[in-house]
């Protein structure tokens, strides 16, 4: 079985950290722990995972990284590293920056932008700090909605030496099957050579009522246009894959998403699938662990 690297795993430990955004989502408003994830991921061919920060409260950012470090040190842990939360809008991040860049667990950073005012990422402070966070090769993940693509484009241009990763294919309207204006926005973002795209989250944005239970083909039908467009625009060399666990459970689950992915890449060359499965992730996130 081909090994896969999951570049977008959320683990939720509500007894230790606060996840305010899950309170209105009963499927997510509980513990989602490493053991549960591993039981789903390993049979699906996932051999390594990067933990994606789960939007904890700002004062808990480093506590989340510490927790993930403890989990990564467990025997046979799938966790190869963490993508840390950050607050580049703050004037003083020197202490955080020093600690984060010296932590070998951290392989990237993210600031969720669709939950904050649009002006946040346009400030000189934000851009200067993004350049500092990424100055040693750490990528910066972008979680934006299609209406914010202009912000992602501007940030990529303001930080041309920084590797950007667009999460969840830019959150297309899978439920309504609309392609525009998302399609044009993806083309503009892909024109930035420092922008990569993460194939993740697509089933979470779909309409589960269109998908009979156990019918993978109907899910493939709905997400294929979005998958094919990002492949066309970014090329196989700028794509990584993520489970978006447990957010994928909003409509289906991790095994279904992996089965959908397998059908989407059926017929592609071995080199193309290898790039998506693990090759690009190892390069972009600078992973040395073998899978």
N, C-alpha and C positions, 0 to 999 in steps of 0.2 A: 504494500500500500504506500502511495506517495505521501511523504510527510508534509504537513501544513503548519505554518506559523500563524497563530491568531494574534493580530495586532490590535485587537479592540475587545478586551475582556474587562468587564466591571465585576468586582466582588463587593458585596454589601454586608457589612457587619454592624447593624443598627444598635447593638448593645455597646458598641465602642465608639461609633462615629455617627454624625447626624447627616441624613440625606433628605433635606426638606422637599426636594422635587418628587420624591416617591410617594408622598402622603396621599395624593389624589389618584394613585394608580395601585389598586389592590394587588395586582399581579406582582408588582415590584416591591410593595411595602412589607417586606419581610427579609430575613437573612438569606443571602445567596452566597454560599461559602465555597471554598476551593474544592473540597471533597465532592460536592454536588456537581460542580463544573467538570471536574476531571472524569467523573463517571459518564458524562455525556460526550466530552471532547475526545478522549482516547479512542473509543470505538469508531469515531468519525475521522480518525487519521491525524488529529491535531497533536503535535509533539512538543511544541513550545508555545508560550503565550506571553504577550506584553499586557500588563495591567494598565488600563486606561483610567485615569483619575475619574472619580464618580461625583464630582461637584459637591464635595463636602463644604462645610462652612470654612471661611478663609482661615480662621484660627486653628483649623484641624488639618490643613494641607500637609504639613510635615508629619503629623501623627499618622495620616493615611499611608504615606510612604514608609514610615517605620513598620506599620502593620504588614504591608506587602513584603517588606524585606524579611520579616519573620516567616511569612508563608513561603517565600522563595527559598529559604534555607532548610525547609523541611525535606526529608529524604524523598527522592523521585518527584519533587515538585515540578509542575509544568511551567512555572513562572520563570521567565528568562530576564525580566526587567520590568521597569515601570515607566509610564509616561505621566509625569508629575503635573499636578495643578500648579498654577502660578498667578501672580497678580501684576503683570507688567505695567498697569496703569498707576501703580504706586511710585512715588518719587524715590523712596529709599528701599531698594531691594538688595543692597550689597551683601548683607548677612545671609539672606536666603540664597542669593546667587552663589556665594562662596560654598555654602554647605551643599547645595544641589549639584554643582558642577564637580565637586569632589566625591560625590556618592556614586560608586560604580553601578548601583542598581538602576539609576535613572538614565534612560535612553531617549528622552524627549520631554516636551512640555506641551500643555494645552491650557488655553483660557476659553471657556465656553462664551461665545459672543452673541448668541441669539437670545440670551436672558439679560443682557445689559444694554444701555443706550448705544445707538450706533456710533455716537461721537467718540466712544471710549477708545476704539482702535485707531482713530485718526490723529491722536495727540502725538506730539514729538516725544513725550516721555514714554508712551506705550511702545512706539517704534524703536526708540533707542534701547529700551530694555529687552525687546524681542531680539534685537541684534546681539545684545550681550548674552542672552540665554542660549542662543544658537551659535555663538562664536566658536565653540569647540566642536561643532558638527552635530549637535543635537537638533533634530527636526522640531518644528512647531506645528502641532495639529490644529486645524481650523474647523470649528463646528459652527456653521452658519446656515441660514435659510436662503433659498434662491433670491429673495428680495434683498439680500445682503451680499450678493456676489461682488458688487462693486467695491465693497469694503475689503473683501478677501483679495481682490485684484490689486487694489491700492496698497495693501500691506505687502503683498508679494513684490510689488515694484519698489516699495520703499525699503525693502530688505532683500536686495537681489542676491546676496550671498547666503541667505538663510533658506534651508530646505523646508518647504511648506507641504503639508499633507491635508488634502480636503477630505474630511470625514463624511462617511455615509453618502458618497457620490453627490454631496450637496443637497441632500434631503429632497429628492424629487417627489412629485405628487402621484405616487404609485396608485393610491386609492382611486383617484379620478381618471387615471391614465393620461393625464395631460403631459405633453412634452415641452411646450413653449410656455413661458420664456426660459425655462430651465435649460433647454437644449442650447440656445444661443449663449447663455451665460457660461455653460461648461466649455464651449469653444473658446471664449475669451480667457477663462482661467487657464485652460490647457496651453494657451499661447505663451504663458510664463514658464521658462525652462526650469525654474526652481519649484514648480508646483507638481506634486504627485496626487494621486487619487486613491481613496480607500474604498474597496468594494465591501460595504458593510451596511447594515441598517435597512436595507431595501424592503425586507418583509415586514418590518415594524411599521412602515408607512403605507402598507397595502390595506385592502378591504377584505378581511377574512371571510365575509359572507360570499365572496366570489370563489372561495376555495373549499370545495368539499373535503371533509376530513380524510386525511391520508392521500389526497390527490396532489402529488408534487407537480404534475404537468401543468395544472392551472396556475400555480404560483410562478413557475418558469415562464409561462405565457405572459404574465403581467409584469415581471421584472426584466424580461429580456430586452425590450427596447432601450431601457436605461443602461443596462450592462453593455450592450453593443455600442451605444454612443460614447461612453467613457473609454471603452477600448479603442474605438476609432480615433478619438481626439487625443488621448494621452499615450496610446501605444502600450504594448506589453511591458516595456521597461520602466514605466512610472505608475504601476498599479500594485497595491498590496491588498491583503484580504483580512477581514475581521468578522468575528461572530456577532458582535454587539450583544453578547450574553450579559445579563438576562433580559435586556430590553427587547430582544427578538421574541420573547415569550408573550409580548402584547398581542401577537396574532398567531404565531406557531411556536417553534422551538429551535434549538441549536441543531439537532440532527436533521430537521427538515431544511433549514437554511443551507447546511452543508450538502445535502442531497440536491437541492436546487442548484447550488454552485457547480456540483459535478456535472449536472446536465447542461448548464450554461457553457461549460468549457469542453464538453464532448465534441470531438472532431477537431479540436485545436491541436497544435503540435506539442510534443513533449517539452520543448524548450519554452514555449509560451506558457504552458501550465506550470512548469517549474518556476518560472519567474514570478507568477502570481502566488503560487503556493508558499514559496520560501525564499527564493533568490533575491527578489527586490527588498523584502523585509529585512533580510540579513544586511544588505548594503545600506539601505536608507536609515535603519535604526542601529546600525553598527553592532550587530549581534555576533558574538564569537562562539556561542553554544552551538554544538552540532545537533541536528535532528535527523 
